[in-house]
Amino acid sequence: GAPRAGPGVADPQAVATDLIGPERLHHRRRVVVVVHAHPQLAASFFNAVHKQCRGCVVLAGDVFLPAAQLGPWLRTYRAALRYRPTGWALHNYNDIRTHTTAQLRTLLALTSGPVWLDEISGVERRGHWPYSNQSAAAAARDERFLFSLPRRFRRVSHIYHYEWQGVTSAGWDSGLLAPNGSKRPAYFVVKG
């Protein structure tokens, strides 16, 4: 499908685009472009969306990378931008899980304007990342840390929590509600 809509331009982790070959229009082929390895390509997505959607809030970045990789990526990405971003988006899952701020501080040091922490949450289960699964109580502690960040870093203006309800069959589970619909401890953190 097309790049997903959301607070950022597109998901720089894996933007799926359908391509139709000129010789066989009835055969469709899906190509996945991993743009976290190609910051110039990610910037071209930002530039294209910004140009086509003049009244829209188009955030730059919208990336998940460890802090050590984020700095070089941002420098290259910024150099390829043709428009000044309204703000910046970050998936700082490493910060949230470790209760540190290296990813956020890296973004803040290299950018200006508001920062939106999007697609972010305390995670119970994620099959494709270096952290082990954790309890619902531990995910709630991660949520408390996440919601402390706007008080500590004034440029953090928005938090978009990912995901409302966990799904048993998914490898990822950061739901405020369990798959059976019961409220998890993180629900009460977000509710306040």
C-alpha positions as CSV (number, residue, x, y, z in Angstrom):
1,G,0.0,0.0,0.0
2,A,0.9,3.6,0.1
3,P,2.9,5.1,2.9
4,R,0.7,5.2,6.0
5,A,-0.9,8.4,7.1
6,G,-0.3,9.7,10.5
7,P,1.3,12.6,12.4
8,G,4.5,12.1,10.5
9,V,5.2,12.0,6.8
10,A,5.7,8.3,6.6
11,D,7.1,5.5,8.7
12,P,10.9,5.7,7.9
13,Q,11.3,2.1,9.2
14,A,9.7,0.5,6.2
15,V,7.7,2.4,3.7
16,A,5.8,0.0,1.4
17,T,5.1,1.2,-2.1
18,D,3.2,-0.6,-4.8
19,L,5.0,-0.4,-8.2
20,I,3.4,-1.4,-11.5
21,G,5.9,-2.5,-14.1
22,P,5.5,-0.9,-17.6
23,E,5.7,-4.3,-19.4
24,R,3.0,-6.1,-17.3
25,L,0.5,-3.7,-15.8
26,H,-1.6,-6.6,-14.5
27,H,1.2,-7.9,-12.3
28,R,1.9,-5.9,-9.1
29,R,5.0,-6.1,-7.1
30,R,5.6,-4.8,-3.6
31,V,8.9,-3.1,-2.9
32,V,9.9,-2.2,0.7
33,V,12.3,0.6,1.0
34,V,14.1,0.7,4.4
35,V,14.7,4.5,4.6
36,H,16.2,4.5,8.0
37,A,19.3,3.5,6.1
38,H,18.7,6.3,3.5
39,P,18.0,9.6,5.2
40,Q,18.0,11.5,1.9
41,L,15.2,9.3,0.7
42,A,13.3,9.9,3.9
43,A,13.8,13.7,3.4
44,S,12.4,13.4,-0.2
45,F,9.2,11.9,1.3
46,F,9.0,14.9,3.7
47,N,9.7,17.3,0.8
48,A,7.0,15.8,-1.4
49,V,4.3,15.8,1.2
50,H,5.1,19.3,2.3
51,K,4.9,20.5,-1.3
52,Q,1.6,18.8,-2.0
53,C,-0.1,19.7,1.3
54,R,0.4,23.3,2.0
55,G,-2.0,23.6,5.0
56,C,-0.9,20.4,6.6
57,V,1.2,19.9,9.7
58,V,4.0,17.8,8.3
59,L,6.5,16.6,10.8
60,A,10.1,15.7,10.0
61,G,12.1,12.8,11.1
62,D,9.5,10.3,12.4
63,V,12.2,7.8,13.0
64,F,13.3,5.1,15.4
65,L,17.0,4.8,15.7
66,P,19.4,4.4,18.6
67,A,20.9,7.7,19.7
68,A,24.4,6.8,18.3
69,Q,22.9,6.3,14.8
70,L,20.3,9.1,15.2
71,G,22.8,12.0,15.2
72,P,24.4,11.2,11.8
73,W,21.1,10.2,10.3
74,L,19.6,13.6,11.3
75,R,22.5,15.6,10.0
76,T,22.2,14.0,6.5
77,Y,18.4,14.1,6.6
78,R,18.3,17.8,7.5
79,A,20.7,18.7,4.7
80,A,18.3,17.2,2.2
81,L,15.2,19.0,3.4
82,R,13.9,21.7,1.1
83,Y,11.3,23.1,3.6
84,R,11.5,24.1,7.2
85,P,9.7,21.5,9.3
86,T,6.7,22.5,11.5
87,G,8.1,20.1,14.1
88,W,9.8,16.8,14.5
89,A,8.6,13.3,15.4
90,L,10.5,10.6,17.2
91,H,9.8,7.0,18.2
92,N,12.1,6.9,21.3
93,Y,11.4,3.4,22.4
94,N,15.0,2.9,23.7
95,D,14.6,5.9,26.0
96,I,11.3,4.8,27.3
97,R,12.3,1.2,28.0
98,T,15.6,2.2,29.7
99,H,14.2,5.4,31.3
100,T,17.0,7.5,29.7
101,T,16.8,10.4,27.3
102,A,19.7,9.8,24.8
103,Q,17.4,9.6,21.7
104,L,15.4,12.6,22.7
105,R,18.4,14.7,23.7
106,T,20.1,13.9,20.4
107,L,17.0,15.0,18.4
108,L,16.7,18.2,20.5
109,A,20.3,19.1,20.0
110,L,20.1,18.8,16.2
111,T,16.7,20.4,15.5
112,S,14.4,23.3,16.4
113,G,10.7,23.5,17.0
114,P,8.2,21.2,18.7
115,V,8.8,17.5,19.1
116,W,6.1,15.0,18.9
117,L,6.7,11.6,20.5
118,D,4.6,9.4,18.3
119,E,3.8,5.8,18.0
120,I,5.2,5.4,21.5
121,S,4.3,3.5,24.6
122,G,5.3,1.1,27.3
123,V,5.7,-2.2,25.6
124,E,4.8,-5.6,27.1
125,R,5.8,-7.7,24.1
126,R,7.6,-7.0,20.9
127,G,9.0,-9.8,18.9
128,H,11.6,-7.9,16.9
129,W,13.6,-5.7,19.3
130,P,16.5,-6.3,21.7
131,Y,14.4,-6.0,25.0
132,S,12.7,-8.9,26.6
133,N,9.0,-9.0,27.2
134,Q,7.9,-7.4,30.4
135,S,4.9,-7.3,32.8
136,A,2.0,-5.0,32.6
137,A,3.2,-3.2,35.7
138,A,6.7,-2.6,34.1
139,A,5.0,-1.3,31.0
140,A,3.0,1.1,33.2
141,R,6.3,2.3,34.8
142,D,7.5,3.0,31.2
143,E,4.3,5.0,30.6
144,R,5.0,7.1,33.7
145,F,8.5,7.9,32.5
146,L,7.1,8.7,29.0
147,F,4.6,11.2,30.4
148,S,7.2,12.9,32.6
149,L,9.2,14.0,29.5
150,P,7.1,17.0,28.5
151,R,7.7,18.4,32.0
152,R,11.4,17.9,31.6
153,F,11.8,18.9,28.0
154,R,9.6,21.9,27.0
155,R,9.8,21.2,23.3
156,V,8.0,17.9,23.7
157,S,4.5,19.1,22.7
158,H,2.6,16.0,21.8
159,I,2.6,12.3,22.7
160,Y,0.7,9.8,20.5
161,H,0.3,6.5,22.3
162,Y,0.5,3.3,20.3
163,E,-1.8,1.0,20.8
164,W,-5.2,1.0,22.3
165,Q,-5.8,-2.7,22.8
166,G,-3.3,-5.6,22.6
167,V,-3.9,-8.4,20.1
168,T,-3.0,-12.0,21.1
169,S,-1.9,-13.0,17.6
170,A,0.4,-10.0,17.1
171,G,4.1,-10.1,18.0
172,W,3.7,-6.5,19.4
173,D,1.7,-5.6,22.4
174,S,1.7,-2.2,24.0
175,G,-2.1,-2.0,24.5
176,L,-3.6,0.0,27.3
177,L,-6.3,-2.7,27.2
178,A,-5.4,-6.4,27.3
179,P,-6.7,-8.5,24.4
180,N,-9.7,-9.5,26.5
181,G,-10.6,-5.8,27.0
182,S,-9.5,-5.5,30.6
183,K,-7.7,-2.3,31.6
184,R,-4.0,-2.6,32.2
185,P,-2.0,-0.5,34.7
186,A,-0.8,1.7,31.8
187,Y,-4.4,2.6,31.1
188,F,-4.6,4.4,34.4
189,V,-1.3,6.1,33.9
190,V,-2.5,7.6,30.6
191,K,-5.9,8.4,32.0
192,G,-4.2,10.3,34.8
